């Protein structure tokens, strides 16, 4: 067998790992000292998405197409099947939540049905 080096992941970092034998993928979150197995192929070390209290992102499951929301405050790491939904208005994907006062309200439109 070969000797592999440990990977130091900081608090805000993660890496996607692919098993070259069976093709399975997983995410490893920092902080961690990660010791890859013989068949592990490491992706690029990336930074988690840091969301403040009034921020959120839309996340798409690349397998099912389902979209969900992740609300701050959090440090979010995508699983191998997930991606942040970006737009022209929010290239990073990070959106600001609406903060309403006691006398304010908002009408919501369901994007799937068009209903208010």
Backbone as numpy.savetxt, mean C-alpha at the origin, in Angstrom:
# Nx Ny Nz CAx CAy CAz Cx Cy Cz
24.51 -25.26 -0.95 23.69 -24.08 -0.95 24.55 -22.84 -0.95
23.92 -21.72 -1.24 24.62 -20.44 -1.25 24.35 -19.70 0.04
25.25 -18.81 0.38 25.10 -17.99 1.57 24.45 -16.68 1.15
23.36 -16.31 1.81 22.69 -15.06 1.45 22.90 -14.04 2.56
22.85 -12.80 2.18 23.05 -11.70 3.13 21.70 -11.25 3.69
21.73 -10.81 4.92 20.53 -10.28 5.56 20.22 -8.90 4.98
18.94 -8.57 4.94 18.50 -7.26 4.46 17.95 -6.48 5.65
18.53 -5.32 5.91 18.08 -4.44 7.00 16.97 -3.54 6.47
15.77 -3.67 7.02 14.65 -2.81 6.65 14.37 -1.85 7.80
14.29 -0.57 7.49 13.98 0.45 8.49 12.47 0.51 8.73
12.06 1.26 9.75 10.66 1.38 10.16 9.73 1.71 8.99
10.14 2.59 8.10 9.27 3.08 7.02 9.46 2.32 5.71
10.18 1.20 5.72 10.49 0.49 4.48 9.80 -0.87 4.41
9.69 -1.37 3.17 9.20 -2.73 2.93 9.83 -3.24 1.64
9.70 -4.55 1.43 10.19 -5.16 0.19 9.24 -6.29 -0.19
9.00 -6.44 -1.49 8.24 -7.58 -1.99 9.22 -8.69 -2.33
8.86 -9.90 -1.96 9.72 -11.07 -2.14 8.97 -12.10 -2.97
9.64 -12.63 -4.00 9.06 -13.67 -4.85 9.83 -14.97 -4.64
9.10 -16.05 -4.44 9.71 -17.37 -4.35 9.89 -17.89 -5.77
11.14 -18.06 -6.20 11.41 -18.45 -7.59 11.03 -19.91 -7.86
10.80 -20.69 -6.82 10.44 -22.09 -7.00 8.95 -22.26 -7.32
8.10 -21.55 -6.55 6.65 -21.72 -6.76 5.93 -20.45 -7.22
6.65 -19.34 -7.34 6.05 -18.10 -7.84 5.26 -17.30 -6.82
5.15 -17.79 -5.60 4.39 -17.05 -4.59 5.10 -15.74 -4.24
4.28 -14.74 -3.89 4.83 -13.43 -3.55 4.34 -13.03 -2.18
5.17 -12.26 -1.47 4.78 -11.76 -0.16 5.48 -10.43 0.09
4.96 -9.70 1.07 5.55 -8.43 1.46 6.19 -8.59 2.84
7.36 -7.98 3.02 8.05 -7.99 4.30 8.19 -6.54 4.75
7.68 -6.25 5.96 7.68 -4.88 6.48 8.82 -4.66 7.46
9.36 -3.44 7.44 10.33 -3.04 8.44 9.62 -2.50 9.66
10.28 -2.35 10.78 11.70 -2.65 10.93 11.93 -4.15 11.06
12.95 -4.63 10.38 13.25 -6.06 10.38 14.65 -6.29 9.82
15.27 -7.34 10.29 16.46 -7.86 9.62 15.97 -9.13 8.94
15.85 -9.07 7.62 15.23 -10.15 6.85 16.30 -11.05 6.26
16.16 -12.33 6.51 17.08 -13.33 5.96 16.36 -14.09 4.85
16.68 -13.81 3.58 15.99 -14.49 2.48 16.27 -15.99 2.48
15.27 -16.76 2.07 15.46 -18.19 1.85 16.20 -18.39 0.54
16.61 -19.62 0.27 17.41 -19.92 -0.92 16.70 -19.55 -2.21
15.37 -19.64 -2.24 14.63 -19.38 -3.48 13.98 -18.00 -3.51
14.26 -17.16 -2.52 13.67 -15.83 -2.47 14.39 -14.87 -3.42
13.60 -14.16 -4.22 14.11 -13.09 -5.08 13.55 -11.79 -4.53
14.43 -10.88 -4.15 14.00 -9.63 -3.53 13.71 -8.57 -4.58
12.62 -7.83 -4.35 12.33 -6.66 -5.16 13.12 -5.48 -4.63
12.78 -4.31 -5.10 13.43 -3.08 -4.64 12.85 -2.68 -3.29
13.71 -2.28 -2.37 13.24 -1.77 -1.08 12.52 -0.45 -1.34
11.31 -0.32 -0.79 10.50 0.87 -1.02 10.03 1.45 0.30
9.53 2.69 0.23 9.02 3.36 1.43 7.52 3.14 1.55
7.06 2.92 2.78 5.64 2.81 3.04 4.97 4.15 2.72
3.67 4.12 2.48 2.90 5.35 2.26 2.50 5.87 3.64
2.97 7.07 3.97 2.68 7.68 5.27 1.46 8.59 5.13
0.41 8.27 5.88 -0.83 9.04 5.82 -1.06 9.75 7.15
-1.34 11.05 7.07 -1.69 11.84 8.26 -3.16 11.58 8.61
-3.60 12.15 9.71 -4.95 11.89 10.22 -6.05 12.20 9.20
-5.92 13.27 8.45 -6.97 13.68 7.52 -6.65 13.27 6.08
-5.85 12.24 5.89 -5.49 11.79 4.55 -5.94 10.34 4.34
-6.11 10.00 3.05 -6.47 8.63 2.71 -5.98 8.31 1.30
-5.96 7.03 0.97 -5.62 6.58 -0.38 -6.66 5.56 -0.83
-6.81 5.46 -2.15 -7.61 4.39 -2.74 -6.64 3.30 -3.17
-6.97 2.07 -2.87 -6.11 0.93 -3.16 -6.87 -0.04 -4.06
-6.24 -0.44 -5.17 -6.85 -1.39 -6.10 -6.19 -2.75 -5.95
-7.03 -3.79 -5.84 -6.53 -5.15 -5.88 -6.33 -5.50 -7.35
-5.09 -5.76 -7.76 -4.77 -5.99 -9.17 -5.36 -7.30 -9.68
-5.71 -8.21 -8.79 -6.30 -9.49 -9.20 -7.80 -9.37 -9.41
-8.50 -8.77 -8.43 -9.97 -8.70 -8.49 -10.49 -7.38 -9.07
-9.65 -6.34 -9.06 -10.09 -5.02 -9.50 -10.83 -4.24 -8.43
-11.08 -4.86 -7.28 -11.79 -4.20 -6.19 -10.97 -3.03 -5.64
-11.67 -1.93 -5.35 -11.02 -0.73 -4.80 -11.48 -0.55 -3.35
-10.53 -0.27 -2.47 -10.84 -0.02 -1.07 -10.13 1.24 -0.61
-10.47 1.72 0.58 -9.85 2.92 1.14 -8.97 2.55 2.31
-7.85 3.26 2.43 -6.99 3.16 3.61 -6.93 4.56 4.21
-7.34 4.68 5.48 -7.40 5.98 6.14 -6.22 6.16 7.09
-5.75 7.41 7.19 -4.70 7.74 8.13 -5.25 7.97 9.51
-4.43 8.07 10.52 -2.97 8.03 10.41 -2.46 6.58 10.35
-1.56 6.34 9.41 -0.96 5.01 9.29 0.26 5.07 8.38
1.06 4.04 8.48 2.14 3.80 7.52 1.72 2.54 6.77
1.30 2.68 5.51 0.70 1.58 4.75 1.70 0.97 3.79
1.65 -0.35 3.69 2.51 -1.11 2.80 1.63 -1.96 1.90
1.79 -1.86 0.58 0.96 -2.68 -0.30 1.38 -4.15 -0.28
0.40 -5.02 -0.36 0.69 -6.42 -0.60 1.05 -6.55 -2.08
1.66 -7.65 -2.50 2.08 -7.77 -3.90 0.94 -7.62 -4.91
-0.30 -7.86 -4.50 -1.44 -7.75 -5.41 -2.13 -6.40 -5.34
-1.57 -5.44 -4.59 -2.22 -4.15 -4.40 -1.42 -3.00 -5.01
-2.15 -1.95 -5.41 -1.51 -0.74 -5.92 -2.33 0.47 -5.51
-1.66 1.60 -5.32 -2.34 2.85 -5.00 -2.94 3.40 -6.29
-4.18 3.87 -6.20 -4.85 4.48 -7.35 -4.44 5.95 -7.39
-3.70 6.32 -8.42 -3.27 7.71 -8.59 -4.20 8.40 -9.59
-4.15 9.73 -9.60 -4.94 10.51 -10.56 -4.18 11.78 -10.89
-4.68 12.52 -11.87 -4.04 13.80 -12.22 -4.07 14.74 -11.02
-5.17 14.71 -10.26 -5.32 15.59 -9.10 -4.43 15.15 -7.94
-4.12 13.87 -7.88 -3.30 13.33 -6.78 -2.33 12.29 -7.33
-1.23 12.76 -7.96 -0.27 11.82 -8.57 0.30 10.80 -7.58
0.44 11.19 -6.31 0.96 10.26 -5.30 -0.13 9.32 -4.80
-1.38 9.66 -5.12 -2.51 8.88 -4.65 -3.05 9.34 -3.31
-2.32 10.22 -2.62 -2.76 10.68 -1.29 -3.80 11.78 -1.46
-4.96 11.57 -0.85 -6.07 12.51 -0.93 -6.37 13.07 0.45
-6.95 14.28 0.48 -7.32 14.92 1.74 -8.79 14.66 2.03
-9.08 14.26 3.25 -10.46 14.03 3.66 -11.16 15.37 3.86
-12.47 15.38 3.65 -13.26 16.57 3.93 -13.49 16.65 5.42
-13.30 17.83 5.97 -13.58 18.03 7.39 -14.76 18.99 7.49
-15.86 18.49 8.01 -17.09 19.26 8.08 -17.33 19.78 9.49
-17.84 21.01 9.55 -18.25 21.59 10.83 -19.64 21.07 11.18
-20.08 21.33 12.39 -21.36 20.79 12.87 -22.54 21.20 11.99
-22.51 22.39 11.39 -23.63 22.88 10.60 -23.47 22.59 9.10
-22.45 21.87 8.71 -22.20 21.58 7.30 -22.60 20.14 6.97
-22.88 19.92 5.67 -23.16 18.57 5.21 -22.65 18.42 3.79
-22.63 17.21 3.31 -22.17 16.95 1.95 -23.08 15.89 1.34
-23.39 16.04 0.05 -24.14 15.01 -0.67 -23.14 14.12 -1.38
-23.31 12.83 -1.24 -22.41 11.87 -1.86 -23.07 11.22 -3.06
-22.29 10.98 -4.11 -22.77 10.28 -5.28 -22.05 8.94 -5.36
-22.83 7.86 -5.45 -22.27 6.52 -5.59 -21.70 6.40 -6.99
-20.37 6.21 -7.10 -19.73 6.17 -8.42 -20.15 4.95 -9.23
-20.65 3.91 -8.58 -21.07 2.71 -9.31 -22.47 2.87 -9.89
-23.38 3.54 -9.13 -24.77 3.64 -9.57 -25.17 5.03 -10.02
-24.41 6.06 -9.62 -24.77 7.44 -9.95 -25.81 8.02 -9.01
-26.26 7.24 -8.04 -27.27 7.71 -7.10 -26.67 8.66 -6.07
-27.50 9.64 -5.64 -27.09 10.59 -4.61 -27.44 10.01 -3.25
